[in-house]
Amino acid sequence: MSQMRGPSQAGPDKPSRPVGAPPLVRAWAEALAAAAAGIVAMFVVAALGLWAAGASDLPGGAFPRVVAAVVVIAAGGSVDLWGDAGVIVQADAALEVVPLSVTLAGVLATATVFLLPLRHRAVAGTGELLGRVARTALFWLLFLLFLAMAARHSFRISLGDDTADDLGAEFGATPTVSFRADVPATLGLGLLWLLAVLVLTFLVSRRAPLSSRLLHFQNSVRPPAFAMLMVLLGYAVIGLVVGVVVLLTKGHQAETAAVLCLGLPNLAWMALGVGMGGAWTGHVDKGIGLPMPHVLDQALRSRGGDRTLDVGALAAYDGRAWLLVALAAVVLLAAGFVAAVRSPAGVPAWRHALEMAVALALTLLVVGLLTEIFAHYGLSLMGVGDLGGGLGGEIVLQPQLLWLVGLGAAWGLVTGCLGSLLARRVRHRGQVPFTQARRPGAPPGA
């Protein structure tokens, strides 16, 4: 008599379907949600920041198109900016700055929603993960294409009074500023941006399942990567608290809100580098409308040549800048401790130190690259001189990258070693306490 087999049992010639495998429609819906969450979060934060900065008053209904351009830049895309003032008067413009508040909002929203369907799983097949990434990337590119097509506009710039504007119109010298997203570059760089976000998500999150081939990497990569994420987010939260206090007590609410919604991580992560002994060089020549804290504007204000922005330069205008050194020491020591606790027990201190050195050096390299600023707008008559009064101006800020990377490695070695020593008496991830390791029913001490 043959034995009956229930419908949940598969024969040897029919591989069983994984329990809980989402249907195709649900998989596409999850990909759409992940891509949409990132775009919506960035659009909202960018709109709030630009509204606080006064961009809603731009002529010609430019505000939604400017918001689209900022989201494109925050998502890794490329936007060309140029000026024009006719034949007699020339105008030139350039803007290279990443609004990291907008970028961070998109990263957190995309990563969180992408991980939601996977949060209860420890292992996932390579094919399934690649399929999820591919579907999310497809929707991401469609959203970016729509934003890139919308991110183009031209509008007039007032010369400051009605007489000057009338004369400019009479002689065909009315200055305009135009911007347009580079669609191919935006799609290519935006795709790389998304892939980098998803790779970092799998590097830092315990909730992100890995394929069986990559499981042996998680013990050495995830603890320091998670510690660096906590450092960056911690500095962003501290900056947010300080910004809210300034917003409520010091006045200039609109300018402060613009800084928080557009450039909070730019300033907070620079504070990390400066507190570690790093430096940026640059100058501020007049103002061109970019939101910037007063102390930073003072430290970079120059009549000619670049100035060095480090803890000493900031302390010359505000003695509280020395607190950045103490803050960096405390936060990085805590990061070393967290990385050691999340690592398997028995990992030697020298290995923790080496992992932290590599992780912190790479983190500061990325911070340095993301905090570069070059912004310029100017008018000239027949190519000579600068017109426009307060309209012309320039902001330049560049990191000393090699010095930052070297400092990251040095601080990582020290804080990784000290964090490992502090974590020796703390139960590590995956370590079973002695009281739980006894045989069932065995008396205490067995």
For each residue, the residues with C-beta under 8 A, 3 or more apart:
1:
2:
3:
4:
5: 9 11
6: 9
7:
8:
9: 5 6 16
10: 14 15 16 17
11: 5 14
12:
13:
14: 10 11
15: 10
16: 9 10
17: 10 21
18: 21
19:
20:
21: 17 18
22: 26 27 30 117
23: 26 27
24: 27 28
25: 28 29
26: 22 23 29 30
27: 22 23 24 30 31 131 132 135
28: 24 25 31 32 135
29: 25 26 32 33
30: 22 26 27 33 34 113 114 116 117 132 135
31: 27 28 34 35 132 135 136 138 139
32: 28 29 35 36 139
33: 29 30 36 37 113
34: 30 31 37 38 110 113 114 136 139
35: 31 32 38 39 110 136 139 140 142 143
36: 32 33 39 40 139 143
37: 33 34 40 41 109 110 112 113
38: 34 35 41 42 75 106 107 109 110 113 140 197
39: 35 36 42 43 71 75 106 140 143 147
40: 36 37 43 44 109
41: 37 38 44 45 105 106 108 109 110
42: 38 39 45 46 71 74 75 102 103 105 106 109
43: 39 40 46 47 67 68 71
44: 40 41 47 48 105
45: 41 42 48 49 101 102 105 261
46: 42 43 49 50 67 70 71 74 99 102 261 262
47: 43 44 50 51 67
48: 44 45 51 52 257 261
49: 45 46 52 53 70 99 101 102 257 258 260 261 262
50: 46 47 53 55 56 63 66 67 70 258 262
51: 47 48 54 55 56 63
52: 48 49 254 255 257 258 261
53: 49 50 254 255 258 262 289 291
54: 51 57 254 289
55: 50 51 58 62 63 66 67
56: 50 51 63
57: 54
58: 55 62 63 66 155
59: 62 155 156
60: 153 154 155 156
61: 64 65
62: 55 58 59 65 66 153 155
63: 50 51 55 56 58 66 67
64: 61 67 68 150
65: 61 62 68 69 150 151 152 153
66: 50 55 58 62 63 69 70 153 179
67: 43 46 47 50 55 63 64 70 71
68: 43 64 65 71 72 147 148 150 151 181
69: 65 66 72 73 79 151 179 181
70: 46 49 50 66 67 73 74 99 102 262
71: 39 42 43 46 67 68 74 75 102 106 147 151
72: 68 69 75 77 78 79 144 147 148 151 181 186 190
73: 69 70 76 77 78 79 97 98 99
74: 42 46 70 71 98 99 100 102 103 106
75: 38 39 42 71 72 103 106 144 147 186 190 193 194
76: 73 186 189 190 192 193
77: 72 73 144 147 148 181 182 185 186 187 189 190
78: 72 73 181 182 185 186 189
79: 69 72 73 95 151 179 180 181 182 186
80: 179 180 181 182
81: 93 94 95 177 178 179
82: 92 93 177 178 179
83: 91 92 93 157 175 176 177 178 377 378 379
84: 91 175 176 178
85: 88 89 90 91 168 173 174 175 176 379
86: 89 171 172 173 174
87: 172
88: 85 171 172 173 381 382
89: 85 86 168 173 175 379 380 381 387
90: 85 379 380 382 383
91: 83 84 85 175 176 177 377 378 379 380
92: 82 83 376 377 378 380
93: 81 82 83 177 376 377 378
94: 81 374 375 376 377
95: 79 81 374 375 376
96: 372 373 374 375
97: 73 263 266 290 372 373 374 375
98: 73 74 103 266 370 371
99: 46 49 70 73 74 102 103 262 263 266
100: 74 103 104 263 264 265 266 269 370 371
101: 45 49 104 105 260 261 262 263 264 265 266
102: 42 45 46 49 70 71 74 99 105 106 261 262
103: 42 74 75 98 99 100 106 107 265 370
104: 100 101 107 108 236 264 265
105: 41 42 44 45 101 102 108 109
106: 38 39 41 42 71 74 75 102 103 109 110 197
107: 38 103 104 110 111 197 200
108: 41 104 105 111 112
109: 37 38 40 41 42 105 106 112 113
110: 34 35 37 38 41 106 107 113 114 136 194 197 198
111: 107 108 114 115 197 198 200 201 205
112: 37 108 109 115 116
113: 30 33 34 37 38 109 110 116
114: 30 34 110 111 118 132 136 198 201
115: 111 112 118 119 201 205 207 208
116: 30 112 113 119
117: 22 30
118: 114 115 121 124 207 208 209
119: 115 116 207
120:
121: 118 124 209
122: 209
123: 209 210 211 212 215
124: 118 121 128 129 209 210 211
125: 128 129 211
126: 129 130 211 213
127: 130 131
128: 124 125 131 132
129: 124 125 126 132 133 209 211
130: 126 127 133 134
131: 27 127 128 134 135
132: 27 30 31 114 128 129 135 136
133: 129 130 136 137 195 198
134: 130 131 137 138
135: 27 28 30 31 131 132 138 139
136: 31 34 35 110 114 132 133 139 140 194 198
137: 133 134 140 141 191 194 195
138: 31 134 135 141 142
139: 31 32 34 35 36 135 136 142 143
140: 35 38 39 136 137 143 144 190 191 194
141: 137 138 144 145 187 190 191
142: 35 138 139 145 146
143: 35 36 39 139 140 146 147
144: 72 75 77 140 141 147 148 186 187 190
145: 141 142 148 149 183 187
146: 142 143 149 150
147: 39 68 71 72 75 77 143 144 150 151 181
148: 68 72 77 144 145 151 181 182 183 186 187
149: 145 146 152 181 183
150: 64 65 68 146 147
151: 65 68 69 71 72 79 147 148 179 180 181
152: 65 149 178 179 180 181
153: 60 62 65 66 178 179
154: 60 176 177 178
155: 58 59 60 62 176 177
156: 59 60 174 175 176
157: 83 175 176 177 388 391
158: 165
159: 164 165 168 175 388 389 391
160: 164 388 389 390 391
161: 164 165
162: 165 166
163: 166 167
164: 159 160 161 167 168
165: 158 159 161 162 168 169 174
166: 162 163 169 170
167: 163 164 170 171 173
168: 85 89 159 164 165 171 173 174 175
169: 165 166 172 174
170: 166 167
171: 86 88 167 168
172: 86 87 88 169
173: 85 86 88 89 167 168
174: 85 86 156 165 168 169
175: 83 84 85 89 91 156 157 159 168 379 388 391
176: 83 84 85 91 154 155 156 157
177: 81 82 83 91 93 154 155 157 377
178: 81 82 83 84 152 153 154
179: 66 69 79 80 81 82 151 152 153
180: 79 80 151 152
181: 68 69 72 77 78 79 80 147 148 149 151 152 186
182: 77 78 79 80 148 185 186
183: 145 148 149 186 187
184: 187 188
185: 77 78 182 188 189
186: 72 75 76 77 78 79 144 148 181 182 183 189 190
187: 77 141 144 145 148 183 184 190 191
188: 184 185 191 192
189: 76 77 78 185 186 192 193
190: 72 75 76 77 140 141 144 186 187 193 194
191: 137 140 141 187 188 194 195
192: 76 188 189 195 196
193: 75 76 189 190 196 197
194: 75 110 136 137 140 190 191 197 198
195: 133 137 191 192 198 199
196: 192 193 199 200
197: 38 106 107 110 111 193 194 200 201
198: 110 111 114 133 136 194 195 201 202
199: 195 196 202 203
200: 107 111 196 197 203 204 225 229
201: 111 114 115 197 198 204 205 208
202: 198 199 205 208 210
203: 199 200 221 222 225
204: 200 201 222 225 226 228 229
205: 111 115 201 202 208 226
206: 222 226
207: 115 118 119
208: 115 118 201 202 205
209: 118 121 122 123 124 129
210: 123 124 202 214 215 217 218
211: 123 124 125 126 129 214 215
212: 123 215
213: 126
214: 210 211 217 218
215: 123 210 211 212 218
216: 219
217: 210 214 220 221
218: 210 214 215 221 222
219: 216 222 223 343 344 347
220: 217 223 343 355
221: 203 217 218 224 225
222: 203 204 206 218 219 225 226 342
223: 219 220 226 227 338 339 340 342 343 355
224: 221 227 228 339 355 356 358 359 416
225: 200 203 204 221 222 228 229 359
226: 204 205 206 222 223 229 230 338 339 342
227: 223 224 230 231 335 336 338 339 342 356 359
228: 204 224 225 231 232 335 359 360 362 363
229: 200 204 225 226 232 233
230: 226 227 233 234 334 335 338
231: 227 228 234 235 272 331 332 335 363
232: 228 229 235 236 265 269 272 363 367
233: 229 230 236 237
234: 230 231 237 238 331
235: 231 232 238 239 265 268 269 271 272 331
236: 104 232 233 239 240 264 265 268 269
237: 233 234 240 241
238: 234 235 241 242 268 327
239: 235 236 242 243 264 265 267 268 271
240: 236 237 243 244 260 264
241: 237 238 244 245
242: 238 239 245 246
243: 239 240 246 247 256 259 260 264
244: 240 241 247 248 260
245: 241 242 248 249
246: 242 243 249 250 256
247: 243 244 250 253 256 257 260
248: 244 245
249: 245 246
250: 246 247 256
251:
252: 255 256
253: 247 256 257
254: 52 53 54 257 258
255: 52 53 252 258 259 291
256: 243 246 247 250 252 253 259 260
257: 48 49 52 247 253 254 260 261
258: 49 50 52 53 254 255 261 262 291
259: 243 255 256 262 263 264 267 291 292 293
260: 49 101 240 243 244 247 256 257 264
261: 45 46 48 49 52 101 102 257 258 264
262: 46 49 50 53 70 99 101 102 258 259 291
263: 97 99 100 101 259 266 267 291 292
264: 100 101 104 236 239 240 243 259 260 261 267 268
265: 100 101 103 104 232 235 236 239 268 269
266: 97 98 99 100 101 263 269 270 370 371 373
267: 239 259 263 264 270 271 293 296
268: 235 236 238 239 264 265 271 272
269: 100 232 235 236 265 266 272 273 367 370 371
270: 266 267 273 274 280 367 371
271: 235 239 267 268 274 275 324 327
272: 231 232 235 268 269 275 276 328 331 364 367
273: 269 270 276 278 279 280 364 367 368 399 404 407
274: 270 271 277 278 279 280 309 310 311 314 321 324
275: 271 272 311 324 325 326 327 328 329
276: 272 273 325 328 332 364 404 407 408 411
277: 274 310 311 325 407
278: 273 274 310 364 368 399 400 403 404 407
279: 273 274 308 309 310 399 400 403
280: 270 273 274 308 309 310 371 397 398 399 400
281: 306 307 308 309 397 398 400
282: 300 306 307 309 373 395 396 397 398
283: 300 301 302 305 306 307 394 395 396
284: 287 292 297 300 301 302 393 394 395
285: 302 393 394 395
286: 390 392 393 394
287: 284 290 297 390 393
288: 375 376 377 391 392 393 394 395
289: 53 54
290: 97 287 373 375 395
291: 53 255 258 259 262 263
292: 259 263 284 296 297 395
293: 259 267 296 297
294: 297 298
295: 298 299 314 317 318 321
296: 267 292 293 299 300 309 314
297: 284 287 292 293 294 300 301
298: 294 295 301 317
299: 295 296 307 309 313 314 316 317
300: 282 283 284 296 297 307 309 395 397
301: 283 284 297 298 307
302: 283 284 285 305 306 307
303:
304:
305: 283 302
306: 281 282 283 302 396
307: 281 282 283 299 300 301 302 313
308: 279 280 281 313
309: 274 279 280 281 282 296 299 300 313 314 397
310: 274 277 278 279 280 313 314
311: 274 275 277 314 315 321 322 324 325
312: 315 316
313: 299 307 308 309 310 316 317
314: 274 295 296 299 309 310 311 317 318 321 324
315: 311 312 318 319 321 322
316: 299 312 313
317: 295 298 299 313 314 321
318: 295 314 315 321
319: 315 322
320: 323
321: 274 295 311 314 315 317 318 324
322: 311 315 319 325 326
323: 320 326 327
324: 271 274 275 311 314 321 327 328
325: 275 276 277 311 322 328 329
326: 275 322 323 329 330
327: 238 271 275 323 324 330 331
328: 272 275 276 324 325 331 332 411
329: 275 325 326 332 333
330: 326 327 333 334
331: 231 234 235 272 327 328 334 335
332: 231 276 328 329 335 336 360 411 412 415
333: 329 330 336 337 415 418 419 422
334: 230 330 331 337 338 419
335: 227 228 230 231 331 332 338 339 356 415 419
336: 227 332 333 339 340 352 356 412 415 416 417 418 419 420 422
337: 333 334 340 341 419 422 423
338: 223 226 227 230 334 335 341 342 419
339: 223 224 226 227 335 336 342 343 352 355 356 359 416 419
340: 223 336 337 343 347 352 416 419 420 422 423 428
341: 337 338 423 426 428 429
342: 222 223 226 227 338 339 428 429
343: 219 220 223 339 340 347 352 428 429
344: 219 347 428 429 430 431
345: 427 428 430 431
346:
347: 219 340 343 344 351 352 420
348: 351 352 420
349: 352 353 416 417 420 421
350: 353 354 417
351: 347 348 354 355
352: 336 339 340 343 347 348 349 355 356 416 417 419 420
353: 349 350 356 357 412 413 414 416 417 420
354: 350 351 357 358 413 416
355: 220 223 224 339 351 352 358 359 416
356: 224 227 335 336 339 352 353 359 360 412 413 415 416 419
357: 353 354 360 361 408 409 410 412 413 416
358: 224 354 355 361 362 409 412
359: 224 225 227 228 339 355 356 362 363 412
360: 228 332 356 357 363 364 408 409 411 412 415
361: 357 358 364 365 405 406 408 409 412
362: 228 358 359 365 366 408
363: 228 231 232 359 360 366 367 408
364: 272 273 276 278 360 361 367 368 404 405 407 408
365: 361 362 368 369 401 404 405 408
366: 362 363 369 370
367: 232 269 270 272 273 363 364 370 371 399 404
368: 273 278 364 365 371 372 399 400 401 404 405
369: 365 366 372 399 401
370: 98 100 103 266 269 366 367
371: 98 100 266 269 270 280 367 368 397 399
372: 96 97 368 369 397 398 399
373: 96 97 266 282 290 395 396 397 398
374: 94 95 96 97 395 396 397
375: 94 95 96 97 288 290 393 394 395 396
376: 92 93 94 95 288 393 394 395
377: 83 91 92 93 94 177 288 391 392 393 394
378: 83 91 92 93 386 388 391 392 393 394
379: 83 85 89 90 91 175 386 387 388 391 392
380: 89 90 91 92 383 384 385 386 387
381: 88 89 384 385 387
382: 88 90
383: 90 380
384: 380 381
385: 380 381
386: 378 379 380 392
387: 89 379 380 381 391 392
388: 157 159 160 175 378 379 391 392
389: 159 160 392
390: 160 286 287 393
391: 157 159 160 175 288 377 378 379 387 388
392: 286 288 377 378 379 386 387 388 389
393: 284 285 286 287 288 375 376 377 378 390
394: 283 284 285 286 288 375 376 377 378
395: 282 283 284 285 288 290 292 300 373 374 375 376
396: 282 283 306 373 374 375
397: 280 281 282 300 309 371 372 373 374
398: 280 281 282 372 373
399: 273 278 279 280 367 368 369 371 372 404
400: 278 279 280 281 368 403 404
401: 365 368 369 404 405
402: 405 406
403: 278 279 400 406 407
404: 273 276 278 364 365 367 368 399 400 401 407 408
405: 361 364 365 368 401 402 408 409
406: 361 402 403 409 410
407: 273 276 277 278 364 403 404 410 411
408: 276 357 360 361 362 363 364 365 404 405 411 412
409: 357 358 360 361 405 406 412 413
410: 357 406 407 413 414
411: 276 328 332 360 407 408 414 415
412: 332 336 353 356 357 358 359 360 361 408 409 415 416
413: 353 354 356 357 409 410 416 417
414: 353 410 411 417 418
415: 332 333 335 336 356 360 411 412 418 419
416: 224 336 339 340 349 352 353 354 355 356 357 412 413 419 420
417: 336 349 350 352 353 413 414 420 421
418: 333 336 414 415 421 422
419: 333 334 335 336 337 338 339 340 352 356 415 416 422 423
420: 336 340 347 348 349 352 353 416 417 423 424
421: 349 417 418 424
422: 333 336 337 340 418 419 426
423: 337 340 341 419 420 426 428
424: 420 421
425:
426: 341 422 423
427: 345 431 433
428: 340 341 342 343 344 345 423 431
429: 341 342 343 344
430: 344 345
431: 344 345 427 428
432: 436 437
433: 427 436 437
434: 437 438
435: 438
436: 432 433
437: 432 433 434
438: 434 435 442 444 446
439: 442 446
440:
441:
442: 438 439 446
443: 446
444: 438
445:
446: 438 439 442 443
